[in-house]
Amino acid sequence: MRKEGPAFDLSIALALLAMDEQIDRLALQNFVTLGELGLNGSLQPVAGILPMVLGARNAGFTKIVVPRLNAEEAALVEGIDLFAVDSLQDAWSAIAGNGSKWRTHTSAPAVSPLDEVLYGDFADVKGQAGAKRALEIAAAGGHNLLLLGPPGCGKTMLARRLPSILPPMTSNEALEVTKIYSVAGLLGSRPGIVRARPFRFPHHTISQTALVGGGVSST
């Protein structure tokens, strides 16, 4: 079976060790292992760790080994024993029952409002009474909104401030958004849960099919 991406490097290496009877196969069956292996046996982080860990938990696994640099993102999934390790040898030790120093039992992440508004505050908009009223109705009713007008009339300025009048995301909403960011590799150096509702900046050449995807857009 052809593999795709480096996330299965660790699993393949451990499976080979189990076939060579260097790891207890029965013990290995209780773990899900994820990570890219360097030539020196070091474990490197991979994109999309959050949905993979969620999938593993939903499949009934509770013991998951990930690269240490993916630990903060993987810890967003509650109810698992997470082993954040640095190397193939560390992973081998964890599976052999000597992983207490790498083990963390995860709990649900806290989701709270941001201390600052990432895209600007709706309260700062002066004038534009009709447009602001439309935005308020869209926010209250959960409606899609399309802003049309000549360049410079304030479409993007208004649209990007809509999240500031929306309620904070629920834990499930925040987790869904963070999963998308994880797969897209957009979490960067702050792999915690995404607390701000996302805002997209579609180009004016966007197709109608792409635009119908929903949400707030300005063209």
C-alpha positions as CSV (number, residue, x, y, z in Angstrom):
1,M,0.0,0.0,0.0
2,R,1.5,3.3,-1.1
3,K,1.9,5.8,1.7
4,E,1.2,9.5,1.3
5,G,3.1,12.1,3.3
6,P,5.5,11.6,6.2
7,A,3.0,11.2,9.0
8,F,3.2,7.3,8.9
9,D,7.0,7.2,9.1
10,L,7.0,6.4,12.8
11,S,4.2,3.8,12.4
12,I,6.1,2.0,9.7
13,A,9.3,1.9,11.6
14,L,7.6,0.6,14.8
15,A,5.8,-2.0,12.7
16,L,9.1,-3.2,11.3
17,L,10.6,-3.4,14.8
18,A,7.5,-5.5,15.9
19,M,8.0,-7.9,13.0
20,D,11.6,-8.3,14.1
21,E,10.3,-9.0,17.6
22,Q,12.1,-6.0,19.1
23,I,8.7,-4.6,20.3
24,D,5.8,-6.4,21.8
25,R,3.2,-6.6,19.0
26,L,0.3,-6.8,21.5
27,A,1.5,-3.6,23.2
28,L,1.9,-1.8,19.9
29,Q,-1.7,-2.6,18.9
30,N,-2.9,-0.3,21.7
31,F,-1.1,2.7,20.3
32,V,-1.6,5.1,17.4
33,T,1.8,6.6,16.4
34,L,2.3,9.6,14.2
35,G,5.3,11.6,13.0
36,E,8.0,12.0,10.4
37,L,11.3,10.4,11.1
38,G,14.7,12.0,10.4
39,L,17.6,9.9,9.2
40,N,19.1,10.1,12.8
41,G,15.9,8.7,14.3
42,S,14.6,12.1,15.5
43,L,10.9,12.7,15.3
44,Q,9.7,15.7,13.2
45,P,6.2,17.4,13.4
46,V,3.6,16.9,10.7
47,A,0.7,19.0,9.5
48,G,-2.9,17.9,10.2
49,I,-2.1,16.2,13.5
50,L,-5.4,17.4,15.1
51,P,-7.8,15.7,12.8
52,M,-5.6,12.5,12.8
53,V,-5.7,12.4,16.6
54,L,-9.4,13.1,16.7
55,G,-9.9,10.3,14.2
56,A,-7.8,7.9,16.3
57,R,-9.8,8.8,19.5
58,N,-13.1,8.4,17.6
59,A,-11.9,4.9,16.5
60,G,-11.5,3.9,20.1
61,F,-7.8,4.5,20.7
62,T,-6.7,6.3,23.9
63,K,-2.9,6.0,23.7
64,I,-1.3,8.2,21.0
65,V,2.3,9.0,20.3
66,V,3.2,12.2,18.5
67,P,6.3,14.4,18.0
68,R,6.9,16.8,20.8
69,L,6.5,19.8,18.5
70,N,2.9,18.6,17.7
71,A,2.1,18.1,21.4
72,E,0.2,21.3,22.0
73,E,-2.0,20.8,19.0
74,A,-2.7,17.1,19.8
75,A,-3.5,18.0,23.4
76,L,-6.7,19.8,22.1
77,V,-8.3,16.4,21.9
78,E,-9.6,15.4,25.3
79,G,-9.8,12.0,26.9
80,I,-6.5,10.5,25.6
81,D,-3.1,9.5,27.0
82,L,-0.7,11.6,24.9
83,F,2.9,10.7,24.6
84,A,4.9,13.6,23.1
85,V,8.4,12.2,22.2
86,D,11.5,13.4,20.4
87,S,12.8,10.2,18.8
88,L,12.1,6.7,17.6
89,Q,13.8,5.4,20.7
90,D,11.5,7.5,22.9
91,A,8.5,6.1,21.1
92,W,9.8,2.5,21.6
93,S,10.3,3.2,25.3
94,A,6.7,4.5,25.6
95,I,5.2,1.5,23.9
96,A,7.4,-0.8,26.1
97,G,5.7,0.7,29.2
98,N,8.4,3.2,30.2
99,G,6.7,6.4,28.9
100,S,5.5,8.0,32.1
101,K,7.8,11.0,31.7
102,W,6.3,11.8,28.2
103,R,2.6,11.0,29.1
104,T,-0.1,13.6,29.5
105,H,-3.8,12.9,30.0
106,T,-5.6,15.5,28.0
107,S,-8.7,17.5,28.9
108,A,-11.1,19.8,26.9
109,P,-9.4,23.1,25.9
110,A,-10.8,26.3,27.3
111,V,-12.4,28.6,24.7
112,S,-12.7,32.2,25.7
113,P,-13.2,35.5,23.9
114,L,-10.1,37.2,22.5
115,D,-8.7,40.1,24.5
116,E,-8.3,41.9,21.2
117,V,-10.2,42.0,17.9
118,L,-8.0,40.6,15.2
119,Y,-9.7,42.4,12.2
120,G,-10.9,45.6,13.8
121,D,-13.9,46.6,15.9
122,F,-17.4,47.2,14.4
123,A,-17.8,50.1,16.9
124,D,-15.1,52.0,15.1
125,V,-17.1,52.3,11.9
126,K,-18.4,55.9,11.4
127,G,-21.4,56.4,9.1
128,Q,-22.4,53.6,6.7
129,A,-25.7,53.3,8.5
130,G,-27.4,51.1,5.9
131,A,-24.4,48.8,5.5
132,K,-24.0,48.4,9.2
133,R,-27.7,47.6,9.6
134,A,-27.3,44.8,7.0
135,L,-24.3,43.4,8.8
136,E,-26.2,43.4,12.1
137,I,-29.1,41.5,10.6
138,A,-26.7,39.0,9.0
139,A,-25.0,38.5,12.3
140,A,-28.2,38.1,14.3
141,G,-29.8,35.7,11.8
142,G,-26.7,33.7,10.7
143,H,-27.2,34.8,7.1
144,N,-24.7,34.9,4.2
145,L,-23.8,38.4,3.0
146,L,-22.4,39.7,-0.2
147,L,-21.1,43.3,-0.4
148,L,-20.9,44.9,-3.8
149,G,-19.6,48.3,-4.8
150,P,-16.8,50.3,-6.3
151,P,-13.2,50.1,-4.9
152,G,-12.8,52.2,-1.8
153,C,-16.4,52.4,-0.6
154,G,-15.6,50.4,2.6
155,K,-16.7,46.8,1.7
156,T,-13.7,45.0,3.1
157,M,-13.4,47.5,6.1
158,L,-17.0,46.6,7.0
159,A,-16.9,42.9,6.3
160,R,-13.7,42.3,8.3
161,R,-15.3,43.8,11.4
162,L,-18.3,41.5,11.4
163,P,-16.6,38.9,13.6
164,S,-16.4,41.5,16.4
165,I,-20.2,41.4,16.8
166,L,-20.5,37.7,16.5
167,P,-20.7,35.5,19.7
168,P,-17.6,33.6,20.7
169,M,-17.2,30.2,19.1
170,T,-18.3,27.2,21.0
171,S,-15.7,24.5,21.8
172,N,-16.9,22.4,18.9
173,E,-16.9,25.3,16.5
174,A,-13.4,26.2,17.6
175,L,-12.2,22.7,17.2
176,E,-13.6,22.4,13.7
177,V,-11.9,25.6,12.6
178,T,-8.6,24.5,14.2
179,K,-8.8,21.2,12.3
180,I,-9.0,23.1,9.0
181,Y,-6.1,25.3,10.0
182,S,-4.1,22.2,11.0
183,V,-4.6,20.4,7.7
184,A,-3.7,23.6,5.8
185,G,-0.6,24.2,7.9
186,L,-1.8,27.6,9.1
187,L,-1.4,27.2,12.8
188,G,2.3,28.4,12.6
189,S,4.1,29.0,15.8
190,R,0.8,29.1,17.8
191,P,-0.6,25.6,17.5
192,G,-3.3,26.2,20.2
193,I,-7.0,26.2,19.5
194,V,-8.2,29.0,17.1
195,R,-10.4,31.3,19.1
196,A,-11.2,34.0,16.5
197,R,-13.9,33.4,13.9
198,P,-12.1,33.2,10.6
199,F,-12.4,35.9,7.9
200,R,-11.6,35.3,4.3
201,F,-10.4,37.8,1.7
202,P,-11.5,36.5,-1.7
203,H,-10.0,38.1,-4.8
204,H,-12.3,40.0,-7.1
205,T,-11.7,37.4,-9.7
206,I,-13.2,34.6,-7.5
207,S,-15.6,32.2,-9.3
208,Q,-19.3,32.1,-8.5
209,T,-18.9,28.5,-7.4
210,A,-16.2,29.3,-4.9
211,L,-18.1,32.3,-3.6
212,V,-21.3,30.4,-2.9
213,G,-19.3,28.5,-0.3
214,G,-20.9,30.8,2.3
215,G,-19.7,33.3,4.9
216,V,-18.8,37.0,4.6
217,S,-17.1,38.1,1.4
218,S,-16.3,41.4,-0.2
219,T,-15.8,41.8,-3.9
